[in-house]
Amino acid sequence: MFLKNYDKDHDISQFVLNDKSMNKSLLTLILFFIGCPALAQDYKPHCFAQPCSIKGDFDGDSKEDTAELVEKQHKRGIRIKFGSGKEVVVGAGNKEVRGLKDLMWMNIWELYKGQIEKSAIKGAAKPPSVKGDSLKLSEEFASSGTLYWDGKQFKWYQQVGK
């Protein structure tokens, strides 16, 4: 039992098994371990800052939500699991929120409760009003901002730097 015509730079549909009795789940498992890019579509937990996850009420519905650091195809991000069951991913190549397609720069994050602080950037807009908790994301000694839920999607408010 082996793979014929395997080339990890091509689509999974081009793979042919010599042993027809092998089921699809076993094939998926084998291709996962040998690095098939067609199967690398899932977000994997990746603790690139401490803590690895933060609990809060990001949408203001009084249900506990969880924000977890993830990675997909070498791009870092945050997966937010709402108490309602809905999931949203910011970064990790997905959900570009004002340039936040990859959070590789972020090395500090924390839960922020209450209204967002005014930006230190001269001429910046006034801080948005939030209904729930938010996440303050920072690059040590460089820039920071707050990721918040506006009722429909996550948005970014730059507070220091870039």
C-alpha positions in Angstrom: 0.0 0.0 0.0 1.6 3.3 -1.1 0.9 6.5 -2.9 1.6 6.7 -6.6 2.3 10.0 -8.4 2.5 11.9 -5.1 3.7 15.5 -5.4 3.0 17.8 -2.4 2.7 20.8 -4.7 -0.4 19.5 -6.5 -4.0 19.0 -5.6 -5.1 16.0 -3.6 -7.3 14.9 -6.5 -4.2 13.8 -8.4 -3.2 11.1 -5.9 -3.9 7.5 -6.7 -3.8 4.6 -4.3 -2.6 1.2 -5.4 -4.6 -0.5 -2.7 -8.3 0.3 -3.5 -9.4 -1.1 -0.1 -7.8 1.7 1.8 -10.5 4.1 3.0 -10.6 7.9 2.6 -10.0 8.7 6.3 -6.8 6.7 6.3 -5.7 8.5 3.1 -6.5 11.9 4.7 -4.4 10.9 7.8 -1.4 9.9 5.7 -1.5 13.0 3.5 -1.8 15.2 6.6 1.3 13.7 8.1 3.3 14.1 4.9 2.3 17.7 4.4 -0.3 17.8 1.7 -1.2 21.6 1.3 -4.7 20.7 0.1 -5.5 19.5 3.7 -3.9 22.4 5.5 -7.1 24.5 5.6 -7.8 24.2 9.3 -6.8 26.6 11.9 -4.5 25.0 14.4 -4.0 26.3 18.0 -0.6 28.1 18.1 0.4 29.7 21.4 2.6 32.6 20.1 1.9 34.9 23.1 0.8 34.4 26.7 -1.8 33.4 27.6 -2.8 31.1 24.8 -6.5 31.9 25.2 -8.6 34.6 26.8 -12.2 34.4 28.1 -14.5 37.4 28.0 -17.8 38.6 26.7 -16.8 40.2 23.4 -20.3 40.6 21.9 -22.0 41.9 25.1 -24.6 39.1 25.3 -23.6 38.0 28.9 -22.4 34.7 27.6 -18.7 33.7 28.0 -16.7 33.8 24.7 -13.2 32.5 24.2 -10.4 34.0 22.1 -7.7 31.5 21.1 -4.4 32.1 19.3 -4.3 30.1 16.0 -2.2 29.6 12.9 -3.0 28.6 9.3 -0.4 28.1 6.7 2.2 30.1 8.7 -0.1 33.0 9.3 -1.1 33.9 12.9 -4.5 35.0 14.1 -7.2 34.8 16.8 -10.2 32.5 16.7 -13.1 33.9 18.7 -15.7 31.3 19.8 -18.9 33.1 20.9 -21.1 31.7 23.6 -23.8 31.3 20.9 -21.6 28.8 19.0 -20.6 31.2 16.2 -16.9 31.4 15.4 -14.9 34.3 13.8 -11.2 34.3 12.8 -9.2 37.5 12.7 -5.8 37.2 11.0 -4.4 33.8 10.0 -4.9 34.8 6.4 -8.6 35.4 7.0 -10.9 38.3 7.9 -8.7 41.2 7.2 -9.6 43.8 9.7 -7.7 47.0 8.8 -4.6 45.2 7.7 -4.7 42.5 10.3 -4.4 39.6 7.9 -1.4 38.1 9.8 -0.7 38.8 13.5 2.9 37.7 13.4 3.9 41.1 14.9 1.8 40.7 18.0 3.6 39.5 21.2 1.3 40.8 23.9 -2.5 40.6 24.2 -4.9 41.1 27.0 -8.5 41.4 27.9 -9.8 44.9 28.1 -13.1 45.7 29.9 -14.9 49.0 29.6 -14.6 51.8 27.1 -11.6 51.9 24.8 -8.9 54.5 25.8 -8.3 57.4 23.5 -5.5 57.0 21.0 -2.1 58.6 21.6 -1.8 59.3 17.9 -2.2 63.0 17.2 -5.4 63.7 15.2 -6.8 60.2 15.8 -10.6 59.7 15.8 -12.3 59.4 19.2 -12.5 55.9 20.5 -15.5 53.8 19.5 -18.2 52.8 22.0 -18.2 49.1 22.8 -20.9 46.8 24.2 -18.7 44.0 25.4 -15.1 43.3 26.3 -12.3 43.9 23.8 -8.8 42.6 23.1 -5.8 44.9 23.4 -3.1 43.7 21.0 0.5 45.0 21.2 4.0 44.7 19.8 6.3 45.4 22.7 7.9 48.9 22.5 6.2 49.6 19.2 2.5 49.7 18.5 -0.8 48.7 20.0 -4.5 48.8 19.3 -7.8 47.3 20.4 -9.8 44.7 18.6 -13.5 45.1 19.3 -16.9 43.7 18.2 -19.2 46.3 16.7 -22.3 44.1 16.7 -21.6 42.6 13.2 -17.9 42.2 12.9 -14.5 42.8 14.6 -12.9 46.2 14.0 -9.6 47.8 14.9 -8.8 51.0 16.8 -5.2 52.0 16.6 -3.9 53.5 19.8 -0.1 53.8 19.6 2.4 53.6 16.7 2.0 52.7 13.1 
